[in-house]
């Protein structure tokens, strides 16, 4: 057995040395960006505050993406990020947000999903997705599900706030968003981690933020709300598997102790999202830069 002396330190592996040198070159601006990289933001209700923390870590480390795709809460944060809204501004808005501003909590009296869209319109007004793309040159899309055809719908044009409302429209809690013949609900019903949509938009590499890595799928309660939440959680878990597998880098943030429908704990979720993303920066640099 080898004992370390008082001033000794554990031996640094060759891989650690390689990464340290590579990160030093990255921060010195000596690496060249390679290919097209997308950021995929999964659904999770108010657990999406963790997405804001992740974006803060990306901002601090000079990580920028070519494509941004989101489902549900991920569509809200993704749209604002694509437009150029800073993580700090999102955090300040979230701190002042009242849950009643976005839903009444009554499953028997569904809300207008436009309440969700107001989060986006408070920042960018009636801007279209085309205008979101033009703001920083980033492709943006979000995912919803059509109740009529039961198929996934990728929203990549039209009024951004409406698209986000559709992508975040939790069935029963909100009335479906009607666009022409489409009756749209939350994209998490079929595709909670839409990395496949990132590929369709041209991404070579996908970085995914998953705010539901420890997925609870059961309940011993029999009341309507508990049963509904358990069923929706199971749907979200099942619709996340393929997206996770198809991701090149997965940033997982454990938010399991927080409700997906309440704001309580938002600062801690933000902090965890920040730390989880910061830890993955070397992996992200590896896939994005030569």
Secondary structure, DSSP 8 states (H G I E B T S, - for coil): -----TT------HHHHHHHHHHHHHHTT-S-B-S-EEEEE---GGGGHHHHHHHHHHHHTT---SEEEEETHHHHHHHHHHHT--HHHHHHHHHH--GGGT--S-TTS-B-THHHHHHHHHHHTT-BHHHHHHHHT-EEEEEEEETTTTEEEEE-SSBHHHHHHHHT--BTTB--EEETTEEEEEGGGT-SS-HHHHHHTT-SEEEEEES-SS-----S--SHHHHHHHHHHHHHHHTTHHHHHT-SEEEE---TTS-TT--TTHHHHHHHHHHHHHHTHHHHHHHHB-
